[in-house]
Amino acid sequence: MLIEKMHGIAHSFIGKAIFALIPVSFLIGGMSGYLYSSNDSFAAKVNGETISQQDFLNRYNQEFEARAQQEGESFLAKTDSVEFVTALRQNLIQRLVDQELIRQYAKELKLGVSDEMIKRAIVSDPNLQSNGKFDNVRYQQLLSQNGLTSDTYAAILRNALTLEQMQNGLADSEFVVPAQVKDNAQVFFQKRIARLVTLPLADEIAKQKVTDEEIKAYYDANAKSLVQPEQAKVQYIHVSANELGKLQPVTETQIAQYYQENKAQFISQKLAHIQLSTEKEADSVYQELKKGADFAELAKTKSLDKLSGAQGGELGWVKDNELPKNFEDAALLLNVGQYSTPVNVDGAYHIILVQDRKERTLEEVKEQIADTVRKNLAESRFQAVEKAVREKAAESSDSLAAVADAAGVKVEETDYFGKNNVPAALNFPNVTSAIFESDIANGGANSEPLTVGENEFVVVRVVDHKAEGLQSLDEAKSTIEQFLKREKADKVLTEKAEQAVKALSAEPTKLPAGISFSEPQTFTLVDNKDPVLYEGVFAIAKPQDGKAAYQVARNSKGDVVVVALERVEEPTLNEQELAKFSTQLVRARQGELQGQLMQALREKAQIEINTSFINQDDSEEGAAH
């Protein structure tokens, strides 16, 4: 059994990868849920262990905010769709279940991580380094941005590194013998030299004729399968702050005013600090400084922030918004070389020392400010336009003309389309839902502004709507005609190609009429440009006695191809190349093994998911096994 295979694997070095099926963001955002107890109702139960609704919601909110920051309005637009949000929640609970299964299995294996390993992991994390050295500013940013204390982060790392031990153990348990590597490499790096004759399907389709009788016969035989999907024809307007911004002039006065009002943005400070737990302790250290004590020495011996304390309290160069606001504000009030009185920052007390300061001039940041001012003006204009459009869309329900005038844009109109071929400008869940599922679906009304990106919206109006139903002969005629033409063309080309293969196999020097081979081409699986064609080329038996082997294949376009396989060259790989391929092969098999492990854990587990809660139906207390 795979699970039994994992027993006894408990110790390994700290690497970068966290268990492949659990993203790092999941560990940072989700594992912290297990550090707190909760008495609320369950989101899921895994072998009797509860994943609480609060844990789920904490994790969900963290992921939601992270994606909203990364993807902006385009993500928020999708969340107008109930189906999209439900899918997010269902995906998350399944990952939380996987997380709990792995956590339980790691505990079963008695895996553990020391405090020293956690410290090394923090200091050696490339994401927390600058110029190859640990950067405490980045570390403090990480804690601040995720709302974590250093103890909480250490606990999260402990869980993550425990799981990493299992990942490394899994890697160590999978191997391939040299013979396997060589056999796989022989196929993967094999070269096949072939010449091709490509018979284009599109050209042959254009030559085909289909009669009305053939179309009707096909329709009569397949009428029940010829379903016309629900369709709509719409008018819409599109408004974006980017387009409005192109019309916004920016003056020298506006640039200078912004610079004066936001000088902190253009100042970098080299800071150090001493962190104390109470105001009394901070006052005591402050008095020592006033008496002439050395700041760096006090940071080393007194500061709770041991990582910066070891460097004399140094935080390095700090830009605006990299540390808590009241910390930065206090630093800005100091002169270079001056230290502050104790400053309360989130319950801890800091004595801040300004070691150096740099300020960029107006000329240095002029273009940056101009872009910012232009963007701000465009956003203000956008908000005014959105308000005017919202009012006009409700007032002038018989047309989009007045709405377009209010926005200063033109009305666009589409052809008929279904849910599966929505025009790109409207292909957003909330817009599609409005067109096909809301009160405006049957026409006679304008939608409200629908967000389709950051500071970007559309207003739509359904001009005509067609319900799903069986297509009439007239509606299906064009589709049937194209299908029959393609069918006929493929048959013609296949027969031509098969006849050519038969003739060439018998008499290779005599080319059939209409057959002209390309120059020799080299095919390798390393460079698979057309999976359909390559599958056909590699399916041909190796040529014998120096004679080419002929076969019919196809490419991804549907063209029929006559392949003349002239020779096969087996690879000669040195030890270094075989070792590299062996590593790649092992990684591929590790991926398969990880999937098998997760499947095995799920198969033996008792998993109960509160579907009413996950699907946002709080009116019921249902659960599914």
Phi and psi in degrees as a GROMACS rama.xvg file:
@    title "Ramachandran Plot"
@    xaxis  label "Phi"
@    yaxis  label "Psi"
@TYPE xy
-62.2529  -41.9053  LEU-2
-64.0611  -42.3451  ILE-3
-62.923  -32.0106  GLU-4
-60.001  -28.366  LYS-5
-80.0254  -18.522  MET-6
-63.8562  145.453  HIS-7
90.7188  -9.94964  GLY-8
-93.3789  104.22  ILE-9
-132.648  -11.143  ALA-10
-133.748  135.615  HIS-11
-162.683  170.491  SER-12
-78.1739  162.703  PHE-13
-81.4133  122.629  ILE-14
-116.981  -170.53  GLY-15
-86.6635  -35.4974  LYS-16
-79.7652  136.163  ALA-17
-98.0592  153.171  ILE-18
-35.6926  123.724  PHE-19
-55.0128  -33.7609  ALA-20
-87.0723  6.50585  LEU-21
-127.361  103.18  ILE-22
-60.1045  154.349  PRO-23
-58.8261  -40.9275  VAL-24
-59.9622  -29.6839  SER-25
-67.3008  -40.3066  PHE-26
-65.526  -46.2946  LEU-27
-65.1942  -44.709  ILE-28
-85.3278  -33.1259  GLY-29
-98.2625  -35.049  GLY-30
-69.3714  -24.6767  MET-31
-62.978  -20.2522  SER-32
-60.368  -29.079  GLY-33
-81.0005  -3.71053  TYR-34
-84.8269  -9.56625  LEU-35
-123.198  149.011  TYR-36
-96.5122  154.287  SER-37
-149.313  141.088  SER-38
-105.331  10.9863  ASN-39
-77.6099  176.111  ASP-40
-65.4857  159.265  SER-41
-85.1195  150.696  PHE-42
-93.7067  -36.1553  ALA-43
-158.921  157.988  ALA-44
-126.646  132.397  LYS-45
-125.755  108.534  VAL-46
51.9521  40.7495  ASN-47
85.972  -12.0758  GLY-48
-86.9591  133.563  GLU-49
-93.5634  133.775  THR-50
-99.614  109.135  ILE-51
-74.4505  160.155  SER-52
-64.4326  -33.8856  GLN-53
-66.8562  -42.8248  GLN-54
-58.4687  -45.473  ASP-55
-60.1088  -47.9824  PHE-56
-66.4313  -37.1301  LEU-57
-59.4713  -48.4035  ASN-58
-64.4797  -42.8166  ARG-59
-62.7366  -44.514  TYR-60
-63.7807  -39.3583  ASN-61
-63.1033  -45.7873  GLN-62
-65.4157  -41.3543  GLU-63
-60.3376  -48.0311  PHE-64
-64.937  -39.6868  GLU-65
-63.849  -44.4716  ALA-66
-69.1487  -35.6552  ARG-67
-63.3623  -38.4364  ALA-68
-69.3813  -38.932  GLN-69
-75.8205  -42.1657  GLN-70
-104.28  -11.9772  GLU-71
65.5721  -144.3  GLY-72
-64.8795  -26.7791  GLU-73
-62.1563  -36.4496  SER-74
-72.2601  -44.3989  PHE-75
-61.8689  -33.1859  LEU-76
-63.0357  -39.1859  ALA-77
-65.8283  -30.835  LYS-78
-74.7184  -2.95  THR-79
-71.1344  -17.4276  ASP-80
-89.1026  123.627  SER-81
-61.0695  -38.9877  VAL-82
-61.9718  -40.83  GLU-83
-65.5031  -45.8794  PHE-84
-65.1492  -41.2698  VAL-85
-62.017  -41.0494  THR-86
-62.5309  -39.5582  ALA-87
-59.6017  -46.6128  LEU-88
-67.2236  -40.5727  ARG-89
-66.5684  -40.5623  GLN-90
-62.6157  -40.9385  ASN-91
-65.4391  -44.8179  LEU-92
-65.7466  -32.5827  ILE-93
-67.1314  -38.3392  GLN-94
-68.9773  -36.3642  ARG-95
-64.9563  -38.28  LEU-96
-63.1299  -46.2994  VAL-97
-58.7048  -41.9433  ASP-98
-58.4598  -46.4032  GLN-99
-67.9138  -37.2104  GLU-100
-61.821  -44.0083  LEU-101
-67.4812  -39.9945  ILE-102
-60.0669  -45.1595  ARG-103
-64.2253  -38.6566  GLN-104
-70.3846  -36.3571  TYR-105
-62.6016  -39.2242  ALA-106
-64.5994  -39.5885  LYS-107
-62.9072  -34.9847  GLU-108
-79.7558  -4.73562  LEU-109
59.4956  43.3744  LYS-110
-82.3101  146.186  LEU-111
-150.114  160.421  GLY-112
-133.403  132.272  VAL-113
-83.6646  164.407  SER-114
-61.7894  -37.4658  ASP-115
-64.5824  -36.7624  GLU-116
-64.7233  -38.2845  MET-117
-65.9811  -44.0424  ILE-118
-60.691  -44.3611  LYS-119
-62.9053  -37.9033  ARG-120
-63.6255  -40.0709  ALA-121
-67.7287  -49.7753  ILE-122
-66.3105  -32.9357  VAL-123
-93.9803  -0.423141  SER-124
-65.705  118.464  ASP-125
-57.9671  -29.8974  PRO-126
-70.5063  -13.8231  ASN-127
-112.692  24.4344  LEU-128
-121.849  152.754  GLN-129
-133.247  128.813  SER-130
54.1674  37.6961  ASN-131
80.0415  3.28715  GLY-132
-122.703  151.863  LYS-133
-58.2611  134.239  PHE-134
-116.214  106.554  ASP-135
-65.7699  -27.5916  ASN-136
-62.1637  -44.4676  VAL-137
-63.641  -38.2269  ARG-138
-63.8067  -45.6135  TYR-139
-64.3998  -35.7779  GLN-140
-61.9724  -44.9803  GLN-141
-57.0242  -46.3338  LEU-142
-63.8917  -46.3788  LEU-143
-63.4005  -46.3883  SER-144
-64.8754  -29.9484  GLN-145
-101.252  4.66924  ASN-146
63.1232  39.5867  GLY-147
-115.044  150.778  LEU-148
-92.2384  166.628  THR-149
-63.7781  -34.5536  SER-150
-67.6116  -41.0882  ASP-151
-65.3143  -41.6373  THR-152
-63.7714  -39.4253  TYR-153
-62.1595  -40.5298  ALA-154
-64.739  -39.6209  ALA-155
-62.8794  -44.4897  ILE-156
-62.3299  -37.3826  LEU-157
-58.5948  -44.9344  ARG-158
-65.371  -44.3188  ASN-159
-62.2626  -44.3196  ALA-160
-70.5981  -30.4382  LEU-161
-62.1562  -44.7199  THR-162
-66.1771  -33.1937  LEU-163
-65.7956  -34.2541  GLU-164
-56.5315  -40.9883  GLN-165
-68.202  -38.1304  MET-166
-59.3078  -47.114  GLN-167
-66.82  -36.2232  ASN-168
-64.0623  -38.6377  GLY-169
-63.9076  -40.8464  LEU-170
-63.6781  -41.7534  ALA-171
-67.6665  -23.9625  ASP-172
-82.8262  -12.1328  SER-173
-108.037  131.359  GLU-174
-151.596  164.683  PHE-175
-129.493  143.661  VAL-176
-81.8162  155.993  VAL-177
-52.9083  -37.7729  PRO-178
-62.9931  -38.6294  ALA-179
-65.2893  -43.0584  GLN-180
-59.7918  -46.7126  VAL-181
-63.7612  -43.6264  LYS-182
-62.7957  -45.0109  ASP-183
-66.418  -39.1045  ASN-184
-65.5935  -36.0035  ALA-185
-59.201  -39.268  GLN-186
-77.5194  -45.3163  VAL-187
-65.1456  -37.2995  PHE-188
-101.897  4.93726  PHE-189
-61.3507  141.461  GLN-190
-108.86  131.92  LYS-191
-118.146  121.378  ARG-192
-101.128  121.382  ILE-193
-143.116  155.243  ALA-194
-111.892  148.427  ARG-195
-124.596  149.219  LEU-196
-120.655  114.477  VAL-197
-100.347  122.559  THR-198
-103.751  100.7  LEU-199
-63.7995  126.971  PRO-200
-68.5318  -41.383  LEU-201
-59.7246  -40.9981  ALA-202
-63.3772  -40.622  ASP-203
-72.2825  -34.3933  GLU-204
-59.8155  -40.5494  ILE-205
-63.0794  -21.957  ALA-206
-86.7622  -16.4611  LYS-207
-79.9036  149.523  GLN-208
-120.588  141.163  LYS-209
-129.844  129.494  VAL-210
-86.9005  161.888  THR-211
-61.6916  -32.9777  ASP-212
-65.8575  -40.7323  GLU-213
-66.17  -40.6163  GLU-214
-62.7777  -44.7683  ILE-215
-65.9848  -39.7168  LYS-216
-62.2213  -41.6029  ALA-217
-66.4045  -41.971  TYR-218
-61.7147  -45.3776  TYR-219
-61.2777  -34.1231  ASP-220
-82.3118  -20.1743  ALA-221
-130.291  17.5695  ASN-222
-55.4822  -38.5849  ALA-223
-67.5419  -21.5797  LYS-224
-95.2273  -5.93491  SER-225
-92.1816  78.3923  LEU-226
-92.3648  131.392  VAL-227
-89.6705  112.09  GLN-228
-66.1894  160.667  PRO-229
-56.1643  135.46  GLU-230
-134.738  156.95  GLN-231
-142.785  150.926  ALA-232
-121.372  125.976  LYS-233
-131.753  157.407  VAL-234
-108.945  150.762  GLN-235
-156.656  160.209  TYR-236
-122.429  151.679  ILE-237
-126.66  129.133  HIS-238
-130.188  133.001  VAL-239
-139.909  147.588  SER-240
-65.3887  -31.2227  ALA-241
-60.4691  -44.2309  ASN-242
-67.5033  -40.5805  GLU-243
-64.4509  -34.2819  LEU-244
-63.9047  -30.6463  GLY-245
-64.4113  -19.5072  LYS-246
-97.9586  2.43311  LEU-247
-97.1873  110.602  GLN-248
-75.963  148.745  PRO-249
-123.342  127.77  VAL-250
-94.8635  161.553  THR-251
-60.9801  -37.0763  GLU-252
-62.8077  -42.3317  THR-253
-63.748  -39.3659  GLN-254
-65.16  -46.6822  ILE-255
-63.4968  -39.9649  ALA-256
-64.4155  -42.6749  GLN-257
-62.5886  -40.6507  TYR-258
-61.1837  -44.8224  TYR-259
-66.6746  -37.9264  GLN-260
-79.5872  -15.3992  GLU-261
-130.24  37.0756  ASN-262
-57.9303  -31.8465  LYS-263
-58.6621  -29.2945  ALA-264
-64.3977  -23.9103  GLN-265
-108.662  17.1994  PHE-266
-114.01  133.14  ILE-267
-113.178  137.339  SER-268
-125.754  137.422  GLN-269
-94.22  113.757  LYS-270
-119.505  158.65  LEU-271
-137.551  159.103  ALA-272
-151.539  161.395  HIS-273
-123.295  122.301  ILE-274
-103.815  128.156  GLN-275
-123.616  157.126  LEU-276
-85.1454  -28.278  SER-277
-129.665  159.877  THR-278
-65.1426  -36.004  GLU-279
-63.3766  -45.6165  LYS-280
-63.899  -39.5788  GLU-281
-64.6126  -42.2835  ALA-282
-62.3961  -38.3851  ASP-283
-63.727  -44.4371  SER-284
-66.7275  -39.0683  VAL-285
-60.0255  -41.8402  TYR-286
-65.1483  -36.4296  GLN-287
-62.5593  -41.1275  GLU-288
-62.2129  -41.8604  LEU-289
-63.351  -27.4532  LYS-290
-85.2633  0.807246  LYS-291
106.396  6.98496  GLY-292
-63.7964  151.583  ALA-293
-78.5807  126.96  ASP-294
-59.454  -47.0726  PHE-295
-63.0457  -39.8436  ALA-296
-67.4035  -40.1447  GLU-297
-65.6184  -37.0891  LEU-298
-62.2016  -40.8294  ALA-299
-65.922  -36.7714  LYS-300
-97.7092  -25.2378  THR-301
-111.475  -27.2935  LYS-302
-69.6594  137.432  SER-303
-71.267  -24.618  LEU-304
-83.0237  88.7052  ASP-305
-66.9518  -31.0995  LYS-306
-67.1383  -46.3107  LEU-307
-77.3935  -31.32  SER-308
-58.4533  -37.1514  GLY-309
-64.0657  -19.8694  ALA-310
-103.634  22.4392  GLN-311
74.6843  22.762  GLY-312
86.9209  0.27591  GLY-313
-65.9445  132.817  GLU-314
-107.09  -7.20559  LEU-315
80.6355  -165.81  GLY-316
-78.2298  129.047  TRP-317
-121.706  130.173  VAL-318
-98.0734  172.176  LYS-319
-58.2981  135.756  ASP-320
72.8798  14.8557  ASN-321
-89.7724  -21.0513  GLU-322
-127.5  166.567  LEU-323
-50.8397  145.385  PRO-324
-59.3547  -45.7086  LYS-325
-68.9557  -25.0448  ASN-326
-66.3649  -49.0124  PHE-327
-67.2735  -40.6071  GLU-328
-60.7768  -41.2528  ASP-329
-64.4769  -38.5218  ALA-330
-65.9149  -37.9381  ALA-331
-65.1108  -24.126  LEU-332
-79.5225  -9.97511  LEU-333
-95.3811  152.921  LEU-334
-84.8764  160.203  ASN-335
-60.4454  130.885  VAL-336
92.0512  -6.28039  GLY-337
-99.4585  145.704  GLN-338
-112.355  157.039  TYR-339
-91.0888  166.808  SER-340
-72.467  166.436  THR-341
-57.3986  133.715  PRO-342
-117.349  125.966  VAL-343
-80.1604  117.115  ASN-344
-126.669  105.407  VAL-345
53.7671  40.7342  ASP-346
91.3503  -11.1812  GLY-347
-107.958  159.258  ALA-348
-113.069  132.481  TYR-349
-125.115  135.648  HIS-350
-104.508  120.752  ILE-351
-108.447  133.646  ILE-352
-117.362  126.454  LEU-353
-91.2295  111.62  VAL-354
-87.8573  -32.5738  GLN-355
-162.971  164.9  ASP-356
-151.464  139.375  ARG-357
-127.527  140.328  LYS-358
-130.432  125.102  GLU-359
-78.8849  141.222  ARG-360
-78.3919  166.825  THR-361
-58.5039  -41.6034  LEU-362
-63.7447  -35.4253  GLU-363
-67.5719  -30.2609  GLU-364
-114.156  12.1044  VAL-365
-59.2741  -48.6899  LYS-366
-65.8431  -39.4832  GLU-367
-61.0175  -44.1397  GLN-368
-66.135  -41.4863  ILE-369
-57.9438  -43.1948  ALA-370
-63.3213  -41.5323  ASP-371
-65.5786  -45.2346  THR-372
-63.3466  -43.4327  VAL-373
-60.3333  -42.2119  ARG-374
-64.4318  -42.5322  LYS-375
-63.4693  -41.8309  ASN-376
-63.9821  -41.3404  LEU-377
-64.7658  -39.2426  ALA-378
-65.804  -39.5462  GLU-379
-64.0895  -45.0607  SER-380
-62.4476  -40.9769  ARG-381
-60.7044  -44.3632  PHE-382
-62.3806  -39.4489  GLN-383
-66.339  -41.8842  ALA-384
-64.4467  -43.076  VAL-385
-60.4375  -41.5935  GLU-386
-63.0898  -45.1109  LYS-387
-64.2187  -40.8763  ALA-388
-65.297  -42.4903  VAL-389
-59.4144  -42.0088  ARG-390
-67.5548  -44.6489  GLU-391
-67.7412  -36.4729  LYS-392
-62.2768  -35.0666  ALA-393
-78.9309  -38.4767  ALA-394
-72.2036  -44.3424  GLU-395
-103.988  70.634  SER-396
-74.2159  -11.045  SER-397
-88.5645  -3.33509  ASP-398
-166.547  160.31  SER-399
-98.4316  -3.4986  LEU-400
-59.0115  -49.1562  ALA-401
-66.986  -32.6293  ALA-402
-66.8167  -42.571  VAL-403
-64.4246  -38.8684  ALA-404
-62.6971  -40.359  ASP-405
-64.187  -30.273  ALA-406
-93.0541  -15.0648  ALA-407
73.1272  33.4627  GLY-408
-130.001  175.869  VAL-409
-100.174  153.345  LYS-410
-83.0067  128.415  VAL-411
-103.366  152.554  GLU-412
-134.148  138.73  GLU-413
-100.691  168.044  THR-414
-82.7284  -178.468  ASP-415
-67.3397  139.378  TYR-416
-148.068  158.67  PHE-417
-108.655  -176.888  GLY-418
-65.4679  -22.6441  LYS-419
-93.6019  -4.8349  ASN-420
-139.718  49.3005  ASN-421
-68.1013  134.936  VAL-422
-54.616  146.223  PRO-423
-55.1983  -38.0172  ALA-424
-65.7118  -19.6198  ALA-425
-117.369  4.93272  LEU-426
-83.1295  70.9797  ASN-427
-134.102  142.447  PHE-428
-53.161  -43.5727  PRO-429
-68.7763  -33.9905  ASN-430
-72.5122  -45.9434  VAL-431
-59.4015  -42.165  THR-432
-62.2198  -41.2905  SER-433
-63.8984  -40.8048  ALA-434
-68.9068  -40.8631  ILE-435
-105.312  -17.7427  PHE-436
-127.545  -6.73219  GLU-437
-98.8334  -172.609  SER-438
-66.6003  -19.4127  ASP-439
-89.1358  -2.66855  ILE-440
-58.5098  -32.3543  ALA-441
-95.1978  11.1685  ASN-442
86.4168  173.372  GLY-443
89.5547  4.05452  GLY-444
-154.861  154.09  ALA-445
-93.7591  149.378  ASN-446
-76.5093  165.707  SER-447
-76.7036  168.672  GLU-448
-58.3381  127.478  PRO-449
-111.154  121.319  LEU-450
-68.6642  130.875  THR-451
-129.206  11.213  VAL-452
170.806  178.763  GLY-453
-68.4046  118.533  GLU-454
52.7658  52.0099  ASN-455
-153.017  132.572  GLU-456
-148.25  164.401  PHE-457
-128.039  154.715  VAL-458
-120.969  129.495  VAL-459
-120.147  156.107  VAL-460
-142.103  123.287  ARG-461
-79.0058  117.689  VAL-462
-81.9124  -39.9707  VAL-463
-152.161  150.803  ASP-464
-137.272  132.101  HIS-465
-119.515  123.88  LYS-466
-73.0604  158.194  ALA-467
-63.6291  142.408  GLU-468
-177.022  174.109  GLY-469
-70.3341  138.424  LEU-470
-73.2363  142.965  GLN-471
-76.658  168.72  SER-472
-58.3179  -41.8479  LEU-473
-64.0414  -40.9081  ASP-474
-67.8635  -34.8211  GLU-475
-90.0573  -9.67201  ALA-476
-55.958  -49.5587  LYS-477
-62.7541  -42.5353  SER-478
-64.6419  -44.2107  THR-479
-64.3432  -40.9615  ILE-480
-60.3693  -45.7176  GLU-481
-64.7528  -38.8934  GLN-482
-63.9505  -45.756  PHE-483
-66.7542  -37.9824  LEU-484
-63.2158  -42.7598  LYS-485
-63.9548  -42.6731  ARG-486
-61.0677  -45.5627  GLU-487
-64.3185  -44.587  LYS-488
-61.7495  -43.6306  ALA-489
-62.4427  -39.4773  ASP-490
-64.931  -43.6717  LYS-491
-61.4567  -48.0003  VAL-492
-67.5035  -38.8833  LEU-493
-63.0437  -44.5712  THR-494
-62.3168  -41.9817  GLU-495
-63.2344  -43.6166  LYS-496
-66.8531  -42.0593  ALA-497
-64.9549  -39.1117  GLU-498
-64.3415  -39.8061  GLN-499
-64.0323  -43.1204  ALA-500
-61.6408  -43.102  VAL-501
-63.2981  -44.0167  LYS-502
-67.9279  -43.7634  ALA-503
-67.7753  -35.1461  LEU-504
-64.2296  -32.2298  SER-505
-83.7798  -38.296  ALA-506
-143.724  83.2937  GLU-507
-59.7811  -26.3584  PRO-508
-81.356  -10.0578  THR-509
-108.861  106.894  LYS-510
-79.3598  131.426  LEU-511
-64.4735  159.624  PRO-512
-61.0975  136.17  ALA-513
81.2112  5.92941  GLY-514
-110.853  120.674  ILE-515
-139.854  113.846  SER-516
-78.5498  150.865  PHE-517
-76.9322  174.599  SER-518
-66.5279  155.381  GLU-519
-56.1401  137.478  PRO-520
-121.93  147.831  GLN-521
-103.342  128.983  THR-522
-115.867  128.267  PHE-523
-136.952  149.693  THR-524
-69.0511  -19.3915  LEU-525
-64.0579  -32.8771  VAL-526
-122.698  64.6039  ASP-527
-84.1763  94.8311  ASN-528
-84.781  -23.4083  LYS-529
-143.427  94.2764  ASP-530
-54.445  -37.0722  PRO-531
-66.0261  -48.1259  VAL-532
-66.7305  -43.9454  LEU-533
-63.2501  -35.6901  TYR-534
-60.9381  -41.2166  GLU-535
-66.569  -42.2091  GLY-536
-64.3845  -42.2426  VAL-537
-80.867  -5.48477  PHE-538
-86.4882  -10.5243  ALA-539
-79.0703  134.37  ILE-540
-64.0083  149.587  ALA-541
-60.8525  139.541  LYS-542
-61.0482  146.649  PRO-543
-115.735  146.299  GLN-544
56.6304  31.1175  ASP-545
74.4251  7.41419  GLY-546
-97.985  140.701  LYS-547
-66.0524  148.93  ALA-548
-106.271  133.908  ALA-549
-112.173  142.543  TYR-550
-160.375  154.281  GLN-551
-90.2641  133.648  VAL-552
-136.476  -177.345  ALA-553
-136.959  159.556  ARG-554
-110.769  179.008  ASN-555
-67.8868  -16.3959  SER-556
-82.6429  -9.90208  LYS-557
95.4952  -2.28374  GLY-558
-65.2285  148.448  ASP-559
-90.5728  135.185  VAL-560
-127.454  130.131  VAL-561
-94.0114  121.015  VAL-562
-106.444  127.948  VAL-563
-109.622  99.3846  ALA-564
-82.1331  110.318  LEU-565
-85.7183  -41.4712  GLU-566
-161.738  162.068  ARG-567
-122.857  125.88  VAL-568
-106.856  117.97  GLU-569
-80.0231  142.092  GLU-570
-75.6552  151.43  PRO-571
-119.48  106.061  THR-572
-107.373  137.935  LEU-573
-80.7168  176.415  ASN-574
-62.7893  -37.1946  GLU-575
-65.4464  -42.8989  GLN-576
-66.3612  -39.805  GLU-577
-66.4135  -37.1357  LEU-578
-65.0009  -41.7038  ALA-579
-63.5445  -43.3626  LYS-580
-66.1544  -37.1011  PHE-581
-59.8776  -41.8141  SER-582
-61.5201  -44.9922  THR-583
-63.6718  -39.3279  GLN-584
-66.5194  -41.574  LEU-585
-63.4409  -41.7995  VAL-586
-61.1651  -41.1664  ARG-587
-62.2416  -41.1882  ALA-588
-72.5128  -32.2491  ARG-589
-62.288  -40.1804  GLN-590
-59.4465  -42.6685  GLY-591
-64.4735  -41.3307  GLU-592
-65.7777  -38.1014  LEU-593
-61.4574  -43.6711  GLN-594
-62.7771  -39.4539  GLY-595
-66.1858  -40.0045  GLN-596
-61.4529  -46.2893  LEU-597
-62.9481  -39.7293  MET-598
-65.0881  -41.289  GLN-599
-64.8168  -41.2021  ALA-600
-63.3577  -39.9639  LEU-601
-67.859  -38.8096  ARG-602
-64.8358  -33.6278  GLU-603
-93.6098  -4.27484  LYS-604
-91.2275  155.959  ALA-605
-102.204  110.829  GLN-606
-119.231  126.752  ILE-607
-126.332  122.691  GLU-608
-114.794  132.22  ILE-609
-81.4248  87.5427  ASN-610
-66.6416  -30.8156  THR-611
-62.1252  -42.2222  SER-612
-70.3415  -46.8042  PHE-613
-62.6696  -38.4923  ILE-614
-86.3654  11.3004  ASN-615
67.8542  23.3894  GLN-616
-99.5904  84.6537  ASP-617
-75.678  -3.21552  ASP-618
-80.9419  -12.0531  SER-619
-125.354  159.352  GLU-620
-115.377  38.2051  GLU-621
-71.8773  160.591  GLY-622
-148.31  154.214  ALA-623
-128.077  146.129  ALA-624
